[in-house]
Amino acid sequence: MVITIANQKGGVGKTTTAVTLAHGLALKNHKVLLVDLDPQGHCATLLGMGEEPGVFDLLVNDRSLREVTRFTGRPALWLIPSNKKTATAQVSLVLEGYRHTILLEALAPAVNGRVHYTILDTAPSAGGGLQENALYMANLIIIPSAVDYLSLDGIAKVLKTLNALHRPKPPVLWIVPTFYDEVTRESRANLAMLRDRFGDRVKRPIHRATALREAAAAGRTIFEYAPDSRAAEEYAALVWEVLNAGR
C-alpha cells in the first residue's frame, strides 16, 4: 500500500504524522519504507538521523533504490532521506516536463513487494511535481489538518491538485485533525465543520501535546518517547485504521 501524507499548508503535523504512522506500522511487524519528499528533511531529524540528498540522488543522479535507502535502526523501518537538494530535483522535473509516474517508477521495487507500506511525506506546496507524483501513486491519501481556517484551506488546495491529476481510480482519502484542543471554541467548531463536510473520512483527532514536541526534539517517535501518552494512543488508533483499510 502507498500512503501519501499531504497538506498545502505547513505546520499542521504532517511530518510527525508520516513518521509516527511509519513507525507504528513497523511495530506491527510490517516492512515500511518512509520517503521524505520535503526539502526540509525533517523525517530524518524526527528519527534522530542526518539529512541526505536521497530523493535527489534517486530522481536526478539515477542512483538505485538500494543505494539511497537508509535503515533507521528500528526493526522493519527504512528511510529515503531528503535535504535542500530535493528542491533542485523538483526544478529538474519541471524543466524536463515531468510525468506523474516518475516517482512510482523509481520506487517500483519497494511498491511491488519489497515492503508492505510505502509512506510519502510531501512538502506543503504543489507545482513542483513531487507532490503531484505522490498523490498520483497513492492508494490512501491522509491530509493532516490543524483545526483552524487556514488548514481547512490547505485541504481544499490538495483536493484541487488531486482532481487535476485525472486518476483512473480515485484513492481513499482521510483527514486527520491535528493540534486539537476541545477547550477552545475554534477547535470544536472547525472539527464540527470538517465532520459535516467530509463525514466518516474525518478520523479521530490528535490532541495538541507537549510530548510530541519533546519527542521530535529527542529524535524519537512518540511510541519510543512516551508510549503511554494520549498522543501515542491516538496515533496507535490511526495505525489500526490503516491496517484495517489494507485488509
N, C-alpha and C positions, 0 to 999 in steps of 0.2 A: 504494500500500500504506500502511495506517495501522499504525504500531508504537507500542504503549503500553509505557512503562517504569514498573514499579510494584514497590513492596515496602512493607508497612505497618510497617517499621522504618526509622528514619533512620540515616545514617552507613554505608551499605552501598555507596557509589559509584554511586548511582542517577543523579544529575545528571551526573557525569563520564561515565557510560556513554551517556546520552542525547546529550550534546554531542559526544562523540568519535565516536559512531556517525553522527550527523548530518553532521559534517564529513567523515568518511571516505567516506560515500556521495556527498557533493558533490564530493569529489576524484576520484570515478569518473565525473564528468560527469552526475550525476543531480540534478535540481532537488529541493531538500529544504526543507520548512518545519518548523522546530522550535517547538513550542508549550509554554511554561512554565506549568504549572498549579499550581505550588507558590508560596505567598505569600512564601517566602524570596527568590525572584527570582534564584537563583544561576546560571541559564543565561546570563543577560546578563553576570554577573560573570566566569564562566569564558571568555566570549568577548571580554572587555575592553570591554564596553558598560555602559550605565547601566540601572538598573531603571526600568520604566514600568508604568502600570496598563493594559497592553494587553488582558489577558484580561478585566479588569473592564469596560473600555470596550466590548469586543466583546459581552459577555453581558448587561451591565446597561444601558449607555448606548446600545446599538444602533448602535455605530459599525460601519462596513463593514470587511470583512477587509483591504481595501487600506489603510484609514486606520490600522489598528493593527499592520500588519506592517512590520518594520524589516529593511533589508539589513545583513548582518553585516560587510560589507567583504570577505567571502570568496566567490569565484565560486560561484553556484548555491545559496547557503545564506541563508535568511531566518529571522527570529525574531519570534514574538509574545511580547514580554517580560511579566514579571509583577512585582508588588510586593505589599505587605501588603494592598492593596485587593482582591486575589484572594480573601482570606478573607471579605470582605464579599460578594463575588459568590457564594460558596458558601452563605452565610446566606440570600441572596436566593432562590437556587434552592430551598432547603429550604422557606422560607416560602411560596413560590409553588407548592409541590407539584411539584417538578421531574420532567421526563420524561427518560428515558435517552437521548433523541435530540437534546436541546437543543444540545449541543456539535457533534454531527455536522451539524446544520442550519446552525450558524454557520460551520463550516469547509467547507461543501459545495463552494464554488467551487474550493478547493485540492484537496480529496479527489477531486473529479470530473474532474480533468485538468490543473489549473494546475501541479501539482508531481508528481513521481514518488513521493516518500515524505513522509508527514506523521508526525512523531515527537512524541509527547506525553510530557512529563516530569511525573509526578504527585507530589503531596505524600504523605508517609508516614503517611497516615490515610485512613479511609473514613467514610462517613456524611454528608459534606458535599455529595455529588452529583457533584463534578468527577471524582473517581477512578472512580466508577461509570460516568459518561458515557464516560470514556476507555477503560475496559475493555469497555464495550458496543460501541464502534465499531471496536475493533482487529481487524485481520487477524492480527497477530502480537503476542503479549504476551511481553516479556522481563522476567524477575524477577532483578535483580542480588542476589546473596546472599553476604554475608561468610560465611566458613566457620566460623561459631560457632553455638551453640544458639539464641540469641535471633533471629538472622536466619532460621534454619530455621522458627521460629515465625511470623515475618513472612510466609514463603511460604504457610504454611497459612492465614493470615488472608486473603491475596489470593485464594487458591483458593476460600475460603468466600464471599467477596464476589462473585467471578465466577459461582459456581454459583447464587447467589441472583438473578442477573440473568435467568436462563432464556433465554439467547440461542438463536435458532432454529438457528444454525450455530456450533459451537464454534470458537474461534480456535486457531491454532498457539501452543503455549506452550513457551518456552525458559527455562532457568535458567542464569545466568552467575555462577559462583563468583567472588568478588572478595576482595581482600586475602589471597590465598593465599600460604602460606609452607610449602613442603614440609619444612622443617627441624622444624617443630613437630608433635607428635603430634596435637594438636587439629585442626589444618588437615587433615592426612591423613585422620583418622577421619571428620570431617564431610564431606569431599569424597566419601569412600567411601560414606557414608550417603546422600548426595544421589544418587549414581550408582546405588546399589542400589534406591532408591525410584523415581527418575524416568527411569532408563535413558539413552537417547540424547538425551533432551530437555535433559540437562545438557551445556553446551558447555565448550569449553576454558577453564580458569581464568585469571583475570587476577591476576598476582602483585602483592603489595604493592610499591609502587615510589615512591621519593622523587621521581622525575621527574614523576609525576602530580601530586603536591602542588605542586611548583615551577611546573609549567605552569599550574595553576589560579591560583596567586598572581600569575603574569605575565599573566593574561588571554589565554592562548593554549592551543590544544589540543596534545595530545601529538604530533600529526603536524607541528605547527609548531615546538614547543619541543625535542623530542628524537626526530626521525623514525627514528633508527637504534636506538632503545632497545628492550628486550624488551617494555615496555608498549605501544609503538607497533606492534610486530609482533603482539602478542596481540590488540589491538583491530582491526588490519587483518584478522586471521583472522575476527573476528566480522563485519566488513563483508562479506567474501566469502560468509560463511554466509547473510547477509541477501540478497545479490544472487542467490545460487543458489536461495534459497527463493522469490524473486519470479519465477522463470522458468517 
